[in-house]
């Protein structure tokens, strides 16, 4: 159990630089728009349509950060003995959402097309399953190095 959790944390460590970069970008957007808003308030030049636009952009940036953090929290939970029924499709989509946020800056696009006719569930450890997905995608990312198209399906 300890080794499995350690391997999972090592996978997260590999993603840490990308995560930091991906969180810093939307944080810079939030900070920039908040600075602009502060200056406009100080000058008394308030255009409510412009403010609405800034608030919308801030909310998009915050949602991006939230998705990254939620994905990491789900993946990093120490649940080595937790076994349950879960949707592998949902687990893959969740992993891809987080990895898309991180790999996008490298020009890598992840796509997942569910080809099942009906929903299914598996009985197992969701965290370990996601660790396998993360490792496979990481290997595929390495295999696309230097390729013209960096899409992982």
QUICORMO-V824302 format. One record per residue. N is the residue number from 1. D_FIRST is the distance of its C-alpha to the first C-alpha in Angstrom with 2 decimals. Layout:
BEGIN
n=N d_first=D_FIRST
n=N d_first=D_FIRST
END
This chain:
BEGIN
n=1 d_first=0.00
n=2 d_first=3.78
n=3 d_first=5.45
n=4 d_first=5.16
n=5 d_first=6.21
n=6 d_first=8.50
n=7 d_first=9.91
n=8 d_first=10.67
n=9 d_first=12.38
n=10 d_first=14.18
n=11 d_first=15.52
n=12 d_first=16.78
n=13 d_first=18.31
n=14 d_first=20.21
n=15 d_first=21.62
n=16 d_first=22.53
n=17 d_first=26.07
n=18 d_first=26.80
n=19 d_first=25.57
n=20 d_first=27.74
n=21 d_first=30.67
n=22 d_first=30.26
n=23 d_first=30.14
n=24 d_first=33.00
n=25 d_first=35.30
n=26 d_first=35.46
n=27 d_first=35.59
n=28 d_first=38.61
n=29 d_first=40.19
n=30 d_first=39.79
n=31 d_first=41.21
n=32 d_first=44.06
n=33 d_first=45.19
n=34 d_first=44.99
n=35 d_first=47.23
n=36 d_first=49.67
n=37 d_first=49.77
n=38 d_first=50.42
n=39 d_first=53.29
n=40 d_first=54.79
n=41 d_first=54.67
n=42 d_first=56.32
n=43 d_first=59.03
n=44 d_first=59.51
n=45 d_first=59.20
n=46 d_first=57.03
n=47 d_first=56.95
n=48 d_first=54.83
n=49 d_first=54.12
n=50 d_first=52.88
n=51 d_first=50.71
n=52 d_first=49.28
n=53 d_first=48.42
n=54 d_first=46.64
n=55 d_first=44.68
n=56 d_first=43.64
n=57 d_first=42.40
n=58 d_first=40.50
n=59 d_first=38.82
n=60 d_first=37.78
n=61 d_first=36.22
n=62 d_first=34.37
n=63 d_first=33.04
n=64 d_first=31.75
n=65 d_first=29.86
n=66 d_first=28.51
n=67 d_first=27.17
n=68 d_first=25.38
n=69 d_first=23.83
n=70 d_first=22.84
n=71 d_first=21.16
n=72 d_first=19.15
n=73 d_first=18.21
n=74 d_first=17.09
n=75 d_first=15.07
n=76 d_first=13.43
n=77 d_first=12.33
n=78 d_first=8.88
n=79 d_first=8.66
n=80 d_first=5.42
n=81 d_first=7.28
n=82 d_first=10.61
n=83 d_first=12.82
n=84 d_first=16.42
n=85 d_first=19.48
n=86 d_first=20.01
n=87 d_first=22.54
n=88 d_first=21.37
n=89 d_first=24.64
n=90 d_first=23.91
n=91 d_first=20.47
n=92 d_first=22.22
n=93 d_first=25.15
n=94 d_first=23.12
n=95 d_first=21.37
n=96 d_first=24.82
n=97 d_first=26.49
n=98 d_first=24.33
n=99 d_first=24.61
n=100 d_first=28.34
n=101 d_first=28.89
n=102 d_first=27.35
n=103 d_first=28.76
n=104 d_first=32.17
n=105 d_first=33.57
n=106 d_first=33.05
n=107 d_first=35.09
n=108 d_first=32.22
n=109 d_first=32.41
n=110 d_first=29.75
n=111 d_first=31.08
n=112 d_first=29.53
n=113 d_first=31.85
n=114 d_first=30.65
n=115 d_first=32.62
n=116 d_first=31.62
n=117 d_first=34.63
n=118 d_first=32.90
n=119 d_first=29.71
n=120 d_first=26.76
n=121 d_first=23.40
n=122 d_first=20.32
n=123 d_first=17.87
n=124 d_first=14.28
n=125 d_first=11.76
n=126 d_first=14.10
n=127 d_first=11.90
n=128 d_first=10.54
n=129 d_first=14.21
n=130 d_first=15.52
n=131 d_first=13.52
n=132 d_first=15.25
n=133 d_first=18.49
n=134 d_first=18.29
n=135 d_first=17.80
n=136 d_first=20.66
n=137 d_first=22.87
n=138 d_first=22.30
n=139 d_first=23.38
n=140 d_first=26.29
n=141 d_first=27.28
n=142 d_first=27.54
n=143 d_first=29.55
n=144 d_first=32.02
n=145 d_first=32.90
n=146 d_first=36.68
n=147 d_first=37.31
n=148 d_first=39.97
n=149 d_first=37.90
n=150 d_first=34.34
n=151 d_first=33.46
n=152 d_first=30.21
n=153 d_first=30.58
END
